[in-house]
């Protein structure tokens, strides 16, 4: 195992959730299969289904057969893995249930090192954190025998006020160094490569500023709808669901200054600075900076009100008010049920000051671009002009392209593999710090307030 040989216990709150079935169980299984887990660890699932250990193991067994392709190849290994799972029946809002959980955790030698994973509704996070602290399972206990870590899934609140309250509750029980706020986009290989691409290649970073870049486009397009999450989307909408986290984190990675070093806080310091530099929105100018929409048929989705005004599409123009990016627009487009499924970032450079090859009216129709493919293609492409073969001096745009899967074939870690390993090993680089959470909400709250009264 890389980084640590310590044994530990993973406690999954919401062990019967879709996230646990599709992502967490398969990721833990595969990490163990690939030798990334210690010799002895346990997983305790916490829920209200009243399952015993054996019933829970059967549940995990079935989910792994469904969601981990290689699970069926070795039934004996799969059963041995499932024997590492235990179940604690608990009412997450009842303090009494946590004493039973504490007894289960502490009965094994792996109970000293604890990783809590909150795969639950955001409204349940505060009582879970408070109740852990009440029974001595929090991160601020005076005589800790091992480490304690808290992994929290988005959303982190629904606005600035609720995010601050959630952070305050967490801070009472855990130090910020023990908190891992997940955005799975930060576990994607192409996203982690953005900083490497910028700061390890001398040909790009000197041009990465307002002098040479005309605009940046960030697209997060999905070709499917809300997938039965009508109740959630009625409350959240796309601005809260995607742009507040995925979108602004991609913007920060593209726009951040070089960090002092590669420590987690040095990198997160620079991302925080960028988010603080993003211009807030105003009702007076909102018609020029944002548009929202809703896909046809959204009102027919389960849990959606017939007169719903929740947005499922948004196009937003962000401005960063700092020295590097002054007057460079960052265009962000995100939506559900669109024509194609793609996440990409396009950095468009300014045209040369003198056009030798074509009429001036079309000179900027083929500018240089860097295109960072995040999903489904994991690529880096550079667009430039070249001479078309023949006697005449005619130019055409072409691409030089790097593809992760072609260059590095073989089994790759998924975002949840990487982020689970990072959390276990104590690396917070690819997790969101509380100040960035709150700053992101300030931006989105100003955007939502400015759009108030505008129907998608």
VEXDREN-2710 file (C-alpha; in Angstrom, 1 decimal):
% VEXDREN-2710
k/r/px/py/pz
1/UNK/0.0/0.0/0.0
2/UNK/1.2/3.5/-0.9
3/UNK/1.8/6.0/1.8
4/UNK/0.7/4.1/5.0
5/UNK/0.5/0.6/6.3
6/UNK/-1.9/1.5/9.1
7/UNK/-5.0/-0.5/9.7
8/UNK/-8.2/1.5/9.9
9/UNK/-12.0/1.4/9.9
10/UNK/-14.2/3.0/7.3
11/UNK/-17.6/4.0/8.6
12/UNK/-20.1/4.7/5.8
13/UNK/-23.1/6.7/6.9
14/UNK/-25.8/5.9/4.3
15/UNK/-24.5/2.5/3.5
16/UNK/-27.6/1.7/1.5
17/UNK/-27.3/4.8/-0.7
18/UNK/-26.9/4.7/-4.4
19/UNK/-23.5/6.3/-4.1
20/UNK/-22.3/3.5/-1.7
21/UNK/-23.5/0.8/-4.1
22/UNK/-22.2/2.3/-7.3
23/UNK/-19.0/4.0/-6.2
24/UNK/-17.8/3.3/-2.7
25/UNK/-18.2/-0.5/-2.4
26/UNK/-16.6/-1.2/-5.9
27/UNK/-13.8/1.3/-5.2
28/UNK/-12.9/-0.2/-1.9
29/UNK/-13.0/-3.7/-3.4
30/UNK/-10.8/-2.8/-6.3
31/UNK/-8.3/-0.9/-4.1
32/UNK/-8.0/-4.0/-1.9
33/UNK/-7.7/-6.2/-5.0
34/UNK/-4.9/-4.1/-6.4
35/UNK/-2.9/-4.1/-3.2
36/UNK/-3.7/-0.5/-2.1
37/UNK/-5.3/-1.4/1.2
38/UNK/-3.6/-2.6/4.4
39/UNK/-3.7/-6.2/5.6
40/UNK/-6.4/-5.5/8.1
41/UNK/-9.2/-3.0/7.7
42/UNK/-13.0/-3.0/8.3
43/UNK/-16.0/-1.3/6.8
44/UNK/-18.9/-0.5/9.0
45/UNK/-22.1/0.4/7.2
46/UNK/-24.5/2.6/9.2
47/UNK/-28.2/2.8/8.3
48/UNK/-31.8/2.2/9.4
49/UNK/-32.7/-1.0/7.5
50/UNK/-32.2/-3.2/10.5
51/UNK/-29.8/-5.5/8.8
52/UNK/-27.5/-7.8/10.7
53/UNK/-23.9/-8.4/9.6
54/UNK/-24.7/-11.3/7.3
55/UNK/-27.6/-9.6/5.6
56/UNK/-25.4/-6.6/5.0
57/UNK/-22.6/-8.7/3.6
58/UNK/-25.1/-10.3/1.2
59/UNK/-26.3/-6.8/0.2
60/UNK/-22.7/-5.7/-0.5
61/UNK/-22.0/-9.0/-2.4
62/UNK/-24.9/-8.3/-4.7
63/UNK/-24.0/-4.7/-5.3
64/UNK/-20.4/-5.7/-6.2
65/UNK/-21.6/-8.3/-8.7
66/UNK/-23.7/-5.5/-10.3
67/UNK/-21.2/-2.7/-10.3
68/UNK/-17.7/-4.2/-10.2
69/UNK/-17.0/-6.2/-13.4
70/UNK/-14.2/-8.3/-12.0
71/UNK/-16.1/-9.2/-8.8
72/UNK/-17.6/-12.4/-10.3
73/UNK/-14.2/-13.8/-11.4
74/UNK/-13.2/-15.0/-8.0
75/UNK/-16.2/-15.9/-5.7
76/UNK/-13.9/-16.9/-2.8
77/UNK/-12.0/-13.6/-2.8
78/UNK/-15.3/-11.7/-3.1
79/UNK/-16.8/-13.5/-0.1
80/UNK/-13.6/-12.9/1.9
81/UNK/-13.8/-9.2/1.1
82/UNK/-17.4/-9.0/2.1
83/UNK/-16.6/-10.6/5.5
84/UNK/-14.8/-7.3/6.3
85/UNK/-18.1/-5.5/6.3
86/UNK/-20.2/-5.0/9.4
87/UNK/-23.6/-3.3/10.0
88/UNK/-24.7/-0.8/12.7
89/UNK/-28.4/-0.1/12.8
90/UNK/-28.8/3.6/13.8
91/UNK/-31.2/6.5/13.8
92/UNK/-28.7/9.1/12.6
93/UNK/-30.5/11.9/14.5
94/UNK/-30.7/10.0/17.8
95/UNK/-27.7/10.3/20.2
96/UNK/-28.5/6.9/21.8
97/UNK/-27.7/5.1/18.5
98/UNK/-24.2/6.4/18.5
99/UNK/-23.2/4.5/21.7
100/UNK/-24.0/1.3/19.9
101/UNK/-21.9/2.5/16.9
102/UNK/-19.0/3.4/19.3
103/UNK/-19.1/-0.1/20.8
104/UNK/-18.9/-1.7/17.3
105/UNK/-16.1/0.6/16.3
106/UNK/-14.0/0.0/19.4
107/UNK/-14.3/-3.8/19.6
108/UNK/-11.6/-4.2/17.0
109/UNK/-8.0/-3.2/16.9
110/UNK/-8.6/-1.2/13.7
111/UNK/-10.9/1.2/15.6
112/UNK/-8.1/3.6/16.5
113/UNK/-7.9/5.0/12.9
114/UNK/-11.4/6.1/11.7
115/UNK/-12.5/7.4/8.3
116/UNK/-16.1/8.6/8.4
117/UNK/-17.8/8.9/5.0
118/UNK/-21.0/10.9/4.8
119/UNK/-23.0/9.4/2.0
120/UNK/-26.2/11.0/3.3
121/UNK/-28.6/13.9/2.7
122/UNK/-26.9/17.2/3.6
123/UNK/-29.6/17.8/6.2
124/UNK/-28.3/14.8/8.2
125/UNK/-24.7/15.9/8.2
126/UNK/-24.9/18.3/11.3
127/UNK/-26.6/15.7/13.6
128/UNK/-24.2/13.0/12.6
129/UNK/-21.2/15.2/13.3
130/UNK/-22.6/16.4/16.6
131/UNK/-23.5/12.9/17.8
132/UNK/-20.1/11.5/16.9
133/UNK/-18.6/14.2/19.1
134/UNK/-21.0/13.5/21.9
135/UNK/-19.9/9.8/22.3
136/UNK/-16.2/10.6/21.9
137/UNK/-15.8/9.7/18.2
138/UNK/-15.0/13.2/17.0
139/UNK/-11.7/14.5/15.9
140/UNK/-11.0/16.9/18.8
141/UNK/-10.9/14.2/21.6
142/UNK/-8.0/15.0/24.0
143/UNK/-6.5/11.5/23.9
144/UNK/-7.0/10.2/20.4
145/UNK/-5.6/6.7/19.8
146/UNK/-5.0/7.1/16.0
147/UNK/-6.4/9.4/13.4
148/UNK/-9.9/10.6/12.6
149/UNK/-11.0/11.9/9.2
150/UNK/-14.4/13.1/7.9
151/UNK/-15.2/12.8/4.2
152/UNK/-18.2/14.8/3.1
153/UNK/-20.0/14.7/-0.2
154/UNK/-21.5/17.7/-1.9
155/UNK/-23.6/19.8/-1.6
156/UNK/-22.1/21.6/1.3
157/UNK/-25.2/23.5/2.2
158/UNK/-27.6/25.3/-0.3
159/UNK/-26.4/28.9/0.2
160/UNK/-23.7/30.9/2.0
161/UNK/-25.6/30.9/5.3
162/UNK/-26.2/27.1/5.4
163/UNK/-22.6/26.4/4.3
164/UNK/-21.2/28.6/7.1
165/UNK/-23.5/26.8/9.6
166/UNK/-22.4/23.4/8.4
167/UNK/-18.7/24.4/8.6
168/UNK/-19.3/25.7/12.1
169/UNK/-20.8/22.4/13.2
170/UNK/-17.9/20.4/11.6
171/UNK/-15.3/22.7/13.1
172/UNK/-16.7/22.1/16.6
173/UNK/-15.9/18.3/16.2
174/UNK/-13.1/18.2/13.7
175/UNK/-10.1/20.3/12.8
176/UNK/-10.0/21.5/9.2
177/UNK/-6.9/19.2/8.7
178/UNK/-9.2/16.2/9.3
179/UNK/-12.0/17.3/6.9
180/UNK/-12.1/16.1/3.2
181/UNK/-14.9/17.7/1.1
182/UNK/-15.2/15.7/-2.0
183/UNK/-15.8/17.0/-5.5
184/UNK/-15.2/13.9/-7.7
185/UNK/-14.1/16.1/-10.6
186/UNK/-10.9/16.9/-8.7
187/UNK/-10.2/13.1/-8.8
188/UNK/-10.3/13.0/-12.6
189/UNK/-6.9/12.5/-14.3
190/UNK/-7.3/15.3/-16.8
191/UNK/-8.3/17.8/-14.0
192/UNK/-5.3/16.8/-11.9
193/UNK/-3.2/17.3/-15.1
194/UNK/-4.2/21.0/-15.5
195/UNK/-1.7/22.2/-13.0
196/UNK/1.0/19.9/-14.4
197/UNK/0.2/21.1/-18.0
198/UNK/0.5/24.7/-16.9
199/UNK/3.4/24.7/-14.6
200/UNK/5.7/22.0/-16.0
201/UNK/5.8/23.3/-19.5
202/UNK/7.6/26.5/-20.2
203/UNK/5.9/27.1/-23.5
204/UNK/2.4/27.6/-22.0
205/UNK/2.6/29.5/-18.7
206/UNK/4.2/32.6/-20.0
207/UNK/1.3/33.0/-22.4
208/UNK/-1.4/32.2/-19.7
209/UNK/-2.7/35.7/-19.2
210/UNK/-4.7/38.6/-20.5
211/UNK/-2.0/39.6/-22.9
212/UNK/-2.3/36.5/-25.0
213/UNK/-5.6/34.8/-24.1
214/UNK/-8.9/36.1/-25.6
215/UNK/-11.3/33.9/-23.7
216/UNK/-11.8/30.7/-21.8
217/UNK/-14.8/28.4/-22.3
218/UNK/-15.8/25.7/-19.8
219/UNK/-18.5/23.2/-20.9
220/UNK/-20.1/20.7/-18.6
221/UNK/-22.8/19.1/-20.8
222/UNK/-24.8/15.9/-19.9
223/UNK/-26.9/14.0/-22.4
224/UNK/-29.2/12.7/-19.6
225/UNK/-31.8/14.2/-17.4
226/UNK/-32.1/14.4/-13.6
227/UNK/-32.5/10.6/-13.3
228/UNK/-35.2/10.5/-10.7
229/UNK/-33.8/13.3/-8.5
230/UNK/-36.8/15.6/-9.0
231/UNK/-37.1/16.5/-5.3
232/UNK/-33.4/17.4/-5.1
233/UNK/-33.4/19.4/-8.3
234/UNK/-36.5/21.4/-7.3
235/UNK/-34.5/22.6/-4.3
236/UNK/-31.1/23.0/-5.9
237/UNK/-31.3/23.6/-9.6
238/UNK/-28.3/23.4/-11.9
239/UNK/-26.4/26.5/-10.5
240/UNK/-26.2/24.9/-7.1
241/UNK/-25.8/21.3/-8.4
242/UNK/-23.0/21.8/-10.9
243/UNK/-21.7/25.3/-11.3
244/UNK/-21.1/26.1/-7.6
245/UNK/-18.7/23.1/-7.3
246/UNK/-17.6/21.4/-10.5
247/UNK/-17.7/24.6/-12.6
248/UNK/-15.9/26.9/-10.2
249/UNK/-13.3/24.3/-9.3
250/UNK/-12.4/24.0/-13.0
251/UNK/-12.3/27.8/-13.3
252/UNK/-10.0/28.0/-10.3
253/UNK/-7.6/25.3/-11.7
254/UNK/-7.3/27.1/-15.0
255/UNK/-6.9/30.6/-13.5
256/UNK/-4.9/30.1/-10.3
257/UNK/-1.4/31.5/-9.8
258/UNK/1.6/29.2/-9.4
259/UNK/1.6/27.8/-5.8
260/UNK/4.6/28.3/-3.4
261/UNK/5.0/24.5/-3.4
262/UNK/3.0/21.4/-3.9
263/UNK/1.6/21.2/-0.4
264/UNK/-2.2/20.9/-0.2
265/UNK/-2.7/24.3/1.5
266/UNK/-0.4/26.1/-0.9
267/UNK/-2.4/24.9/-3.9
268/UNK/-5.7/25.6/-2.1
269/UNK/-4.5/29.0/-1.1
270/UNK/-4.1/30.0/-4.8
271/UNK/-7.5/28.5/-5.7
272/UNK/-9.1/30.5/-2.9
273/UNK/-7.5/33.7/-4.1
274/UNK/-9.0/33.2/-7.6
275/UNK/-12.5/32.6/-6.2
276/UNK/-12.2/35.7/-4.1
277/UNK/-11.3/37.6/-7.3
278/UNK/-14.4/36.5/-9.3
279/UNK/-16.7/39.4/-9.9
280/UNK/-20.1/39.1/-8.2
281/UNK/-23.3/39.5/-10.3
282/UNK/-25.8/42.4/-10.3
283/UNK/-29.4/42.6/-11.4
284/UNK/-28.5/45.6/-13.6
285/UNK/-26.1/43.6/-15.8
286/UNK/-27.5/40.0/-15.4
287/UNK/-29.1/40.0/-18.9
288/UNK/-25.6/40.4/-20.4
289/UNK/-23.9/37.9/-18.2
290/UNK/-26.2/34.9/-17.7
291/UNK/-29.0/32.9/-19.2
292/UNK/-30.9/29.9/-17.7
293/UNK/-33.1/27.3/-19.3
294/UNK/-35.0/24.1/-18.6
295/UNK/-35.1/21.0/-20.8
296/UNK/-38.3/20.0/-22.5
297/UNK/-40.1/17.4/-20.5
298/UNK/-38.6/18.4/-17.1
299/UNK/-42.1/19.1/-15.8
300/UNK/-43.0/15.5/-16.5
301/UNK/-40.2/14.2/-14.2
302/UNK/-41.2/12.5/-10.9
303/UNK/-41.2/15.0/-8.0
304/UNK/-41.2/18.1/-10.3
305/UNK/-43.9/20.7/-9.8
306/UNK/-45.9/21.5/-13.0
307/UNK/-44.9/25.2/-12.7
308/UNK/-41.3/24.5/-11.7
309/UNK/-38.8/27.3/-12.3
310/UNK/-35.7/25.2/-11.5
311/UNK/-33.0/25.6/-14.1
312/UNK/-31.5/22.6/-15.8
313/UNK/-29.3/24.7/-18.1
314/UNK/-27.1/27.8/-17.6
315/UNK/-24.7/29.8/-19.6
316/UNK/-22.7/32.3/-17.5
317/UNK/-20.0/34.9/-18.2
318/UNK/-17.5/35.1/-15.3
319/UNK/-15.0/37.9/-14.9
320/UNK/-11.9/37.6/-12.7
321/UNK/-10.8/41.0/-11.3
322/UNK/-7.1/40.5/-10.9
323/UNK/-3.9/41.5/-12.7
324/UNK/-3.6/38.3/-14.8
325/UNK/-7.1/37.9/-16.0
326/UNK/-8.6/41.5/-16.2
327/UNK/-11.1/41.7/-19.1
328/UNK/-10.7/38.1/-20.1
329/UNK/-14.2/36.5/-20.1
330/UNK/-14.6/33.0/-18.7
331/UNK/-17.7/31.5/-20.4
332/UNK/-19.3/28.6/-18.6
333/UNK/-22.1/26.4/-20.0
334/UNK/-23.6/23.5/-18.2
335/UNK/-26.8/21.6/-18.6
336/UNK/-28.9/18.4/-18.5
337/UNK/-30.4/16.5/-21.4
338/UNK/-28.2/18.2/-24.0
339/UNK/-27.2/16.8/-27.4
340/UNK/-23.9/15.3/-26.2
341/UNK/-22.1/14.3/-23.0
342/UNK/-18.9/16.3/-22.7
343/UNK/-16.8/18.2/-20.3
344/UNK/-14.1/20.3/-21.8
345/UNK/-12.1/23.5/-21.4
346/UNK/-11.2/25.6/-24.4
347/UNK/-8.5/28.3/-24.0
348/UNK/-8.7/30.6/-27.0
349/UNK/-5.6/32.8/-27.8
350/UNK/-5.6/36.2/-29.4
351/UNK/-4.9/36.4/-33.1
352/UNK/-1.5/37.7/-34.3
353/UNK/-1.3/41.4/-34.7
354/UNK/-0.6/41.1/-38.5
355/UNK/-2.6/38.8/-40.7
356/UNK/-0.6/37.6/-43.7
357/UNK/-2.9/34.6/-44.7
358/UNK/-6.4/35.6/-45.6
359/UNK/-8.8/38.5/-45.5
360/UNK/-8.8/40.4/-42.2
361/UNK/-12.5/39.7/-41.8
362/UNK/-11.8/36.0/-41.4
363/UNK/-8.4/36.2/-39.7
364/UNK/-9.8/35.3/-36.3
365/UNK/-12.0/32.5/-37.4
366/UNK/-9.2/30.0/-36.7
367/UNK/-7.4/31.2/-33.6
368/UNK/-4.9/29.1/-31.7
369/UNK/-6.6/27.1/-29.0
370/UNK/-5.7/24.6/-26.2
371/UNK/-8.6/22.2/-25.7
372/UNK/-8.6/20.1/-22.5
373/UNK/-10.9/17.2/-22.7
374/UNK/-12.1/16.0/-19.3
375/UNK/-14.8/13.5/-20.2
376/UNK/-15.6/11.2/-22.0
377/UNK/-12.4/11.8/-23.9
378/UNK/-9.3/12.5/-21.7
379/UNK/-7.2/14.6/-24.0
380/UNK/-5.1/17.7/-24.6
381/UNK/-5.3/19.2/-28.1
382/UNK/-3.6/22.2/-29.5
383/UNK/-5.1/24.0/-32.5
384/UNK/-2.8/25.9/-34.8
385/UNK/-2.6/27.0/-38.4
386/UNK/-0.6/25.2/-41.1
387/UNK/0.0/25.5/-44.8
388/UNK/-2.3/23.4/-47.0
389/UNK/-0.3/21.3/-49.5
390/UNK/-0.1/22.9/-52.9
391/UNK/1.3/25.9/-54.7
392/UNK/-1.0/28.6/-53.1
393/UNK/-0.3/30.0/-49.7
394/UNK/-3.5/28.8/-48.0
395/UNK/-3.7/27.9/-44.3
396/UNK/-5.9/25.4/-42.5
397/UNK/-6.4/24.8/-38.8
398/UNK/-5.1/21.5/-37.5
399/UNK/-4.8/19.8/-34.1
400/UNK/-2.0/18.1/-32.3
401/UNK/-3.6/15.7/-29.8
402/UNK/-2.5/13.8/-26.7
403/UNK/-4.9/11.0/-25.5
404/UNK/-4.5/9.6/-22.0
405/UNK/-5.9/6.2/-22.8
406/UNK/-3.8/5.7/-25.9
407/UNK/-0.5/6.9/-24.3
408/UNK/-1.1/5.2/-20.9
409/UNK/-3.1/2.0/-21.7
410/UNK/-4.2/-0.4/-19.0
411/UNK/-6.4/-0.2/-15.9
412/UNK/-6.7/3.3/-14.5
413/UNK/-7.8/4.6/-11.2
414/UNK/-11.2/6.3/-11.2
415/UNK/-11.9/9.5/-9.3
416/UNK/-13.2/7.7/-6.3
417/UNK/-10.2/5.4/-6.2
418/UNK/-7.9/8.4/-6.1
419/UNK/-9.9/10.4/-3.6
420/UNK/-10.4/7.5/-1.2
421/UNK/-6.6/6.8/-1.3
422/UNK/-5.9/10.5/-0.8
423/UNK/-8.2/10.7/2.2
424/UNK/-6.8/7.5/3.8
425/UNK/-3.2/8.8/3.3
426/UNK/-4.0/12.3/4.5
427/UNK/-3.5/14.2/1.3
428/UNK/-6.0/17.1/1.1
429/UNK/-4.7/18.6/-2.2
430/UNK/-7.7/17.5/-4.2
431/UNK/-10.4/18.3/-1.6
432/UNK/-12.1/21.6/-1.1
433/UNK/-11.3/23.8/1.9
434/UNK/-14.0/25.6/3.9
435/UNK/-13.0/29.1/2.7
436/UNK/-13.4/28.1/-0.9
437/UNK/-16.8/26.5/-0.2
438/UNK/-18.0/29.8/1.3
439/UNK/-16.5/32.0/-1.4
440/UNK/-18.1/29.8/-4.1
441/UNK/-21.5/30.2/-2.4
442/UNK/-21.0/34.0/-2.3
443/UNK/-20.6/33.9/-6.1
444/UNK/-23.6/31.7/-6.7
445/UNK/-25.8/33.5/-4.3
446/UNK/-25.1/36.7/-6.1
447/UNK/-25.9/35.0/-9.4
448/UNK/-29.1/33.5/-8.2
449/UNK/-30.3/36.7/-6.5
450/UNK/-29.6/38.6/-9.7
451/UNK/-31.6/36.0/-11.7
452/UNK/-34.6/36.2/-9.3
453/UNK/-37.8/36.6/-11.2
454/UNK/-36.3/35.4/-14.5
455/UNK/-38.1/32.2/-15.7
456/UNK/-36.0/29.5/-17.3
END
